[in-house]
Amino acid sequence: MKKFRQNYYLPLKRLLKGTLIYLSGNRKYKKVVIIGRQRTGSSLLVWLLGSHPHIDLEGEAFRLLKGSSCREVWNRNFGKKLPWIKYTGFKIFYYHPEDSDDKEVWKMIEGDKDIRLIHIKRHNLLRTHVSKLIAEKTGAWNSRQEENTFGPEDKRVEVDIAQCLQVFRDTKKWEDDFGIKRFPAHPYLELTYEQLTNDTQSQMNYVMDFLGLKRINVKLKSRLNRQNPERIQDLVSNFAELEKHLKLSEYAYLVDETTKI
């Protein structure tokens, strides 16, 4: 079934979509860009928005330019779309592109004041960092990539404490540098991973209102599930040492918050 989908269904679907766009596609849509960093729920948000019939979103369109310019990728992304599409766009992380010094995409975003920006963050910075370490270890960056079930021992990681604290500081700076101060004239919405996962339908209704789209009767869906629901103590091999250092830092609040979930 998987081979049939890859070899026949998906190519046919792309062909039909391309033909329809060629015959009746247009650019009568608005733009939306999701800003954030890894492990903050951006993939979940893209999946949820992409399940809306009037939204067509790319993933990390500017992560790797692969020899193209930001302008070329931008023009490809904002080409003709199916006639019923009302919003199109992509998600981008603070440090994109990763393979080029061409950062023009950020100037293009700043220059287009009509783009609606959704800035997604994760309040629990420790969960964010540990989640990234686990993904690097297992190779599973979302739940769809987990062909086998990973237990706590498979995921267990050791946290470099100095690196961890630096990641926290970098993330806070990114959130500030790429926040409302940078885009004061844009329609701008901040959303957290915690809000999105704790009350998904309510938050997505809020996002639909921000985009000016009618709420649809069908619940917006995602194929993604939470990957690391275990206690943080069970995922970090040197948690006792990490906890001790965090309590002496400006991130002491993360200790109690993290151990409760």
VENLINWO-V140188 format. One record per residue. N is the residue number from 0. RES is the residue in three letters. PHI is phi in whole degrees, -180 to 180 (999 if undefined). OMEGA is omega in radians with two decimals (999 if undefined). D_CENTER is the distance of its C-alpha to the mean C-alpha in Angstrom with 1 decimal. Layout:
n=N res=RES phi=PHI omega=OMEGA d_center=D_CENTER
n=N res=RES phi=PHI omega=OMEGA d_center=D_CENTER
//
This chain:
n=0 res=MET phi=999 omega=-3.14 d_center=29.0
n=1 res=LYS phi=-65 omega=3.14 d_center=25.9
n=2 res=LYS phi=-66 omega=3.10 d_center=28.1
n=3 res=PHE phi=-61 omega=-3.14 d_center=29.2
n=4 res=ARG phi=-63 omega=-3.10 d_center=25.7
n=5 res=GLN phi=-71 omega=-3.01 d_center=24.8
n=6 res=ASN phi=-88 omega=-3.04 d_center=28.2
n=7 res=TYR phi=-125 omega=-3.02 d_center=29.2
n=8 res=TYR phi=-64 omega=-3.08 d_center=26.9
n=9 res=LEU phi=-66 omega=3.07 d_center=23.8
n=10 res=PRO phi=-61 omega=3.11 d_center=26.0
n=11 res=LEU phi=-65 omega=3.13 d_center=28.1
n=12 res=LYS phi=-63 omega=3.12 d_center=25.1
n=13 res=ARG phi=-65 omega=3.12 d_center=23.9
n=14 res=LEU phi=-63 omega=-3.14 d_center=27.6
n=15 res=LEU phi=-64 omega=3.12 d_center=28.1
n=16 res=LYS phi=-64 omega=3.13 d_center=25.0
n=17 res=GLY phi=-62 omega=3.13 d_center=26.1
n=18 res=THR phi=-65 omega=-3.13 d_center=29.6
n=19 res=LEU phi=-65 omega=3.10 d_center=28.7
n=20 res=ILE phi=-64 omega=3.14 d_center=26.7
n=21 res=TYR phi=-61 omega=-3.07 d_center=29.6
n=22 res=LEU phi=-80 omega=-3.01 d_center=32.1
n=23 res=SER phi=-138 omega=-3.11 d_center=30.5
n=24 res=GLY phi=-67 omega=3.11 d_center=27.1
n=25 res=ASN phi=-153 omega=3.11 d_center=26.7
n=26 res=ARG phi=-114 omega=-3.12 d_center=24.6
n=27 res=LYS phi=-87 omega=-3.13 d_center=25.2
n=28 res=TYR phi=-131 omega=3.05 d_center=21.6
n=29 res=LYS phi=-105 omega=-3.06 d_center=19.5
n=30 res=LYS phi=-112 omega=3.06 d_center=16.4
n=31 res=VAL phi=-137 omega=3.13 d_center=13.0
n=32 res=VAL phi=-129 omega=3.09 d_center=10.4
n=33 res=ILE phi=-100 omega=-3.12 d_center=7.0
n=34 res=ILE phi=-111 omega=3.09 d_center=7.5
n=35 res=GLY phi=178 omega=3.06 d_center=6.4
n=36 res=ARG phi=-142 omega=-3.14 d_center=6.8
n=37 res=GLN phi=-60 omega=2.96 d_center=6.6
n=38 res=ARG phi=64 omega=3.11 d_center=7.2
n=39 res=THR phi=-118 omega=-3.13 d_center=6.3
n=40 res=GLY phi=95 omega=-3.10 d_center=5.3
n=41 res=SER phi=-66 omega=3.12 d_center=1.8
n=42 res=SER phi=-66 omega=3.08 d_center=4.1
n=43 res=LEU phi=-61 omega=-3.14 d_center=6.7
n=44 res=LEU phi=-63 omega=3.11 d_center=6.4
n=45 res=VAL phi=-62 omega=3.11 d_center=6.6
n=46 res=TRP phi=-61 omega=-3.12 d_center=9.3
n=47 res=LEU phi=-64 omega=3.12 d_center=11.0
n=48 res=LEU phi=-65 omega=-3.13 d_center=11.3
n=49 res=GLY phi=-67 omega=3.10 d_center=12.4
n=50 res=SER phi=-81 omega=3.07 d_center=15.0
n=51 res=HIS phi=-79 omega=-3.05 d_center=16.7
n=52 res=PRO phi=-64 omega=-3.09 d_center=19.6
n=53 res=HIS phi=-108 omega=-3.13 d_center=19.4
n=54 res=ILE phi=-124 omega=3.11 d_center=15.8
n=55 res=ASP phi=-129 omega=-3.05 d_center=14.9
n=56 res=LEU phi=-117 omega=2.98 d_center=11.4
n=57 res=GLU phi=-92 omega=3.05 d_center=10.7
n=58 res=GLY phi=-86 omega=-3.10 d_center=7.8
n=59 res=GLU phi=-82 omega=-3.02 d_center=8.1
n=60 res=ALA phi=-62 omega=-3.06 d_center=11.5
n=61 res=PHE phi=-112 omega=3.14 d_center=12.7
n=62 res=ARG phi=-64 omega=3.12 d_center=11.9
n=63 res=LEU phi=-125 omega=-3.13 d_center=15.5
n=64 res=LEU phi=-81 omega=3.10 d_center=18.0
n=65 res=LYS phi=52 omega=3.07 d_center=20.7
n=66 res=GLY phi=91 omega=3.09 d_center=23.5
n=67 res=SER phi=-80 omega=3.02 d_center=22.4
n=68 res=SER phi=-94 omega=3.07 d_center=22.2
n=69 res=CYS phi=-59 omega=-3.14 d_center=19.3
n=70 res=ARG phi=-62 omega=3.14 d_center=21.7
n=71 res=GLU phi=-66 omega=3.12 d_center=22.2
n=72 res=VAL phi=-65 omega=3.12 d_center=18.5
n=73 res=TRP phi=-60 omega=-3.11 d_center=18.2
n=74 res=ASN phi=-65 omega=3.08 d_center=21.4
n=75 res=ARG phi=-65 omega=-3.09 d_center=20.3
n=76 res=ASN phi=-67 omega=-3.10 d_center=17.1
n=77 res=PHE phi=-104 omega=3.03 d_center=19.1
n=78 res=GLY phi=-87 omega=3.12 d_center=22.1
n=79 res=LYS phi=-67 omega=3.12 d_center=23.9
n=80 res=LYS phi=-128 omega=3.09 d_center=22.1
n=81 res=LEU phi=-57 omega=-2.98 d_center=23.7
n=82 res=PRO phi=-60 omega=-3.11 d_center=26.0
n=83 res=TRP phi=-93 omega=-3.14 d_center=24.3
n=84 res=ILE phi=-77 omega=3.13 d_center=20.9
n=85 res=LYS phi=-106 omega=3.10 d_center=20.5
n=86 res=TYR phi=-139 omega=3.01 d_center=17.0
n=87 res=THR phi=-141 omega=-3.11 d_center=15.1
n=88 res=GLY phi=169 omega=-3.05 d_center=12.5
n=89 res=PHE phi=-161 omega=2.97 d_center=9.4
n=90 res=LYS phi=-111 omega=-3.11 d_center=6.2
n=91 res=ILE phi=-144 omega=3.12 d_center=7.6
n=92 res=PHE phi=-97 omega=-3.06 d_center=7.8
n=93 res=TYR phi=-51 omega=-3.01 d_center=11.1
n=94 res=TYR phi=-102 omega=3.08 d_center=13.0
n=95 res=HIS phi=-88 omega=-0.10 d_center=12.6
n=96 res=PRO phi=-72 omega=-3.12 d_center=14.8
n=97 res=GLU phi=-98 omega=-3.06 d_center=15.8
n=98 res=ASP phi=-116 omega=-3.08 d_center=18.9
n=99 res=SER phi=-157 omega=3.03 d_center=20.5
n=100 res=ASP phi=-88 omega=3.11 d_center=21.9
n=101 res=ASP phi=-75 omega=-3.12 d_center=21.3
n=102 res=LYS phi=-111 omega=-3.05 d_center=19.1
n=103 res=GLU phi=-61 omega=-3.12 d_center=20.4
n=104 res=VAL phi=-56 omega=-3.13 d_center=17.1
n=105 res=TRP phi=-68 omega=3.08 d_center=16.8
n=106 res=LYS phi=-68 omega=3.13 d_center=20.4
n=107 res=MET phi=-68 omega=3.09 d_center=19.8
n=108 res=ILE phi=-65 omega=3.13 d_center=17.0
n=109 res=GLU phi=-60 omega=-3.06 d_center=19.5
n=110 res=GLY phi=-75 omega=-3.12 d_center=22.3
n=111 res=ASP phi=-102 omega=-3.05 d_center=21.1
n=112 res=LYS phi=-72 omega=3.12 d_center=21.5
n=113 res=ASP phi=-86 omega=3.13 d_center=20.9
n=114 res=ILE phi=-67 omega=3.05 d_center=17.2
n=115 res=ARG phi=-88 omega=-3.07 d_center=15.4
n=116 res=LEU phi=-108 omega=3.02 d_center=12.7
n=117 res=ILE phi=-116 omega=-3.11 d_center=10.2
n=118 res=HIS phi=-100 omega=-3.11 d_center=9.5
n=119 res=ILE phi=-102 omega=-3.12 d_center=7.4
n=120 res=LYS phi=-128 omega=3.01 d_center=9.2
n=121 res=ARG phi=-127 omega=-3.08 d_center=10.7
n=122 res=HIS phi=-61 omega=-3.09 d_center=14.4
n=123 res=ASN phi=-85 omega=-3.07 d_center=15.5
n=124 res=LEU phi=-65 omega=-3.13 d_center=15.1
n=125 res=LEU phi=-68 omega=3.08 d_center=17.2
n=126 res=ARG phi=-60 omega=3.13 d_center=15.2
n=127 res=THR phi=-60 omega=-3.09 d_center=12.1
n=128 res=HIS phi=-68 omega=-3.14 d_center=14.6
n=129 res=VAL phi=-65 omega=3.11 d_center=16.4
n=130 res=SER phi=-61 omega=3.11 d_center=13.5
n=131 res=LYS phi=-65 omega=3.13 d_center=12.9
n=132 res=LEU phi=-62 omega=3.14 d_center=16.7
n=133 res=ILE phi=-67 omega=3.12 d_center=16.9
n=134 res=ALA phi=-62 omega=3.11 d_center=14.5
n=135 res=GLU phi=-66 omega=-3.13 d_center=16.5
n=136 res=LYS phi=-74 omega=-3.04 d_center=19.7
n=137 res=THR phi=-90 omega=-3.08 d_center=19.1
n=138 res=GLY phi=81 omega=-3.13 d_center=17.1
n=139 res=ALA phi=-103 omega=-3.11 d_center=15.0
n=140 res=TRP phi=-90 omega=2.96 d_center=11.2
n=141 res=ASN phi=-149 omega=-3.01 d_center=10.8
n=142 res=SER phi=-65 omega=3.13 d_center=13.8
n=143 res=ARG phi=-73 omega=-3.13 d_center=14.9
n=144 res=GLN phi=-88 omega=-3.11 d_center=15.8
n=145 res=GLU phi=-85 omega=3.14 d_center=18.1
n=146 res=GLU phi=-66 omega=3.06 d_center=21.3
n=147 res=ASN phi=-114 omega=3.14 d_center=23.3
n=148 res=THR phi=-83 omega=3.11 d_center=22.8
n=149 res=PHE phi=-93 omega=3.06 d_center=22.3
n=150 res=GLY phi=-89 omega=-3.14 d_center=24.3
n=151 res=PRO phi=-54 omega=-3.12 d_center=24.2
n=152 res=GLU phi=-68 omega=3.10 d_center=26.5
n=153 res=ASP phi=-67 omega=-3.06 d_center=24.5
n=154 res=LYS phi=-91 omega=-2.98 d_center=21.4
n=155 res=ARG phi=-54 omega=-3.09 d_center=23.6
n=156 res=VAL phi=-131 omega=3.02 d_center=22.8
n=157 res=GLU phi=-102 omega=-3.08 d_center=24.8
n=158 res=VAL phi=-99 omega=3.01 d_center=23.1
n=159 res=ASP phi=-74 omega=-2.96 d_center=24.6
n=160 res=ILE phi=-66 omega=3.13 d_center=25.3
n=161 res=ALA phi=-62 omega=3.11 d_center=25.8
n=162 res=GLN phi=-64 omega=-3.13 d_center=22.6
n=163 res=CYS phi=-60 omega=-3.14 d_center=20.7
n=164 res=LEU phi=-64 omega=3.11 d_center=22.2
n=165 res=GLN phi=-68 omega=3.08 d_center=21.4
n=166 res=VAL phi=-61 omega=3.10 d_center=17.7
n=167 res=PHE phi=-59 omega=-3.11 d_center=17.9
n=168 res=ARG phi=-66 omega=3.12 d_center=19.8
n=169 res=ASP phi=-61 omega=-3.11 d_center=17.6
n=170 res=THR phi=-63 omega=3.12 d_center=14.5
n=171 res=LYS phi=-61 omega=3.12 d_center=16.8
n=172 res=LYS phi=-67 omega=3.09 d_center=18.1
n=173 res=TRP phi=-58 omega=-3.12 d_center=14.8
n=174 res=GLU phi=-58 omega=3.13 d_center=13.9
n=175 res=ASP phi=-75 omega=-3.08 d_center=17.4
n=176 res=ASP phi=-67 omega=-3.09 d_center=17.7
n=177 res=PHE phi=-110 omega=-3.12 d_center=14.7
n=178 res=GLY phi=-97 omega=-3.04 d_center=15.5
n=179 res=ILE phi=-62 omega=3.13 d_center=18.1
n=180 res=LYS phi=-63 omega=-3.14 d_center=20.8
n=181 res=ARG phi=-81 omega=-3.07 d_center=19.4
n=182 res=PHE phi=-125 omega=-3.04 d_center=18.9
n=183 res=PRO phi=-67 omega=-3.07 d_center=21.8
n=184 res=ALA phi=-97 omega=-3.11 d_center=22.8
n=185 res=HIS phi=-89 omega=2.87 d_center=19.5
n=186 res=PRO phi=-61 omega=-2.90 d_center=18.6
n=187 res=TYR phi=-138 omega=-3.14 d_center=16.1
n=188 res=LEU phi=-134 omega=3.03 d_center=14.3
n=189 res=GLU phi=-103 omega=-3.09 d_center=12.9
n=190 res=LEU phi=-143 omega=3.10 d_center=11.3
n=191 res=THR phi=-111 omega=3.06 d_center=11.0
n=192 res=TYR phi=-55 omega=-3.10 d_center=9.7
n=193 res=GLU phi=-63 omega=3.10 d_center=13.5
n=194 res=GLN phi=-64 omega=-3.06 d_center=14.2
n=195 res=LEU phi=-66 omega=-3.09 d_center=11.8
n=196 res=THR phi=-86 omega=-3.12 d_center=13.2
n=197 res=ASN phi=-79 omega=-3.11 d_center=16.7
n=198 res=ASP phi=-148 omega=-2.97 d_center=17.4
n=199 res=THR phi=-59 omega=-3.04 d_center=15.0
n=200 res=GLN phi=-64 omega=3.13 d_center=17.5
n=201 res=SER phi=-63 omega=-3.14 d_center=18.7
n=202 res=GLN phi=-68 omega=3.12 d_center=15.4
n=203 res=MET phi=-70 omega=3.01 d_center=14.6
n=204 res=ASN phi=-62 omega=3.10 d_center=18.2
n=205 res=TYR phi=-62 omega=3.11 d_center=17.5
n=206 res=VAL phi=-66 omega=3.12 d_center=14.7
n=207 res=MET phi=-61 omega=3.10 d_center=17.2
n=208 res=ASP phi=-64 omega=3.12 d_center=19.8
n=209 res=PHE phi=-62 omega=-3.14 d_center=17.9
n=210 res=LEU phi=-81 omega=-3.13 d_center=17.5
n=211 res=GLY phi=75 omega=3.11 d_center=21.1
n=212 res=LEU phi=-101 omega=3.09 d_center=20.7
n=213 res=LYS phi=-68 omega=3.05 d_center=23.0
n=214 res=ARG phi=-68 omega=-3.13 d_center=21.8
n=215 res=ILE phi=-97 omega=-3.08 d_center=22.6
n=216 res=ASN phi=-67 omega=-3.13 d_center=24.7
n=217 res=VAL phi=-78 omega=3.13 d_center=22.6
n=218 res=LYS phi=-69 omega=3.07 d_center=19.9
n=219 res=LEU phi=-64 omega=-2.99 d_center=16.4
n=220 res=LYS phi=-118 omega=3.02 d_center=15.5
n=221 res=SER phi=-142 omega=3.08 d_center=13.0
n=222 res=ARG phi=-87 omega=-3.06 d_center=14.3
n=223 res=LEU phi=-92 omega=3.08 d_center=12.0
n=224 res=ASN phi=-121 omega=3.09 d_center=13.8
n=225 res=ARG phi=-65 omega=-3.02 d_center=13.6
n=226 res=GLN phi=-86 omega=-3.00 d_center=14.5
n=227 res=ASN phi=-126 omega=-3.11 d_center=16.5
n=228 res=PRO phi=-79 omega=-3.08 d_center=18.5
n=229 res=GLU phi=-65 omega=3.06 d_center=21.5
n=230 res=ARG phi=-65 omega=-3.11 d_center=23.0
n=231 res=ILE phi=-62 omega=3.12 d_center=21.9
n=232 res=GLN phi=-61 omega=-3.12 d_center=25.6
n=233 res=ASP phi=-86 omega=-3.10 d_center=25.5
n=234 res=LEU phi=-104 omega=-3.09 d_center=22.6
n=235 res=VAL phi=-112 omega=-3.05 d_center=23.8
n=236 res=SER phi=-68 omega=3.14 d_center=27.3
n=237 res=ASN phi=-109 omega=-3.05 d_center=28.3
n=238 res=PHE phi=-62 omega=-3.11 d_center=27.0
n=239 res=ALA phi=-59 omega=3.12 d_center=30.5
n=240 res=GLU phi=-67 omega=3.11 d_center=30.5
n=241 res=LEU phi=-62 omega=3.14 d_center=27.0
n=242 res=GLU phi=-58 omega=-3.13 d_center=27.8
n=243 res=LYS phi=-59 omega=-3.13 d_center=31.0
n=244 res=HIS phi=-71 omega=-3.14 d_center=29.3
n=245 res=LEU phi=-64 omega=-3.13 d_center=26.6
n=246 res=LYS phi=-64 omega=3.14 d_center=29.4
n=247 res=LEU phi=-97 omega=-3.09 d_center=31.1
n=248 res=SER phi=-114 omega=3.09 d_center=28.0
n=249 res=GLU phi=-70 omega=-3.13 d_center=26.3
n=250 res=TYR phi=-107 omega=-3.13 d_center=23.7
n=251 res=ALA phi=-59 omega=-3.12 d_center=26.3
n=252 res=TYR phi=-62 omega=-3.10 d_center=24.7
n=253 res=LEU phi=-70 omega=-3.08 d_center=22.0
n=254 res=VAL phi=-62 omega=-3.11 d_center=24.8
n=255 res=ASP phi=-68 omega=-3.12 d_center=25.9
n=256 res=GLU phi=-63 omega=-3.03 d_center=22.4
n=257 res=THR phi=-73 omega=-3.07 d_center=21.1
n=258 res=THR phi=-74 omega=3.13 d_center=24.3
n=259 res=LYS phi=-85 omega=-3.05 d_center=24.3
n=260 res=ILE phi=-126 omega=999 d_center=21.3
//
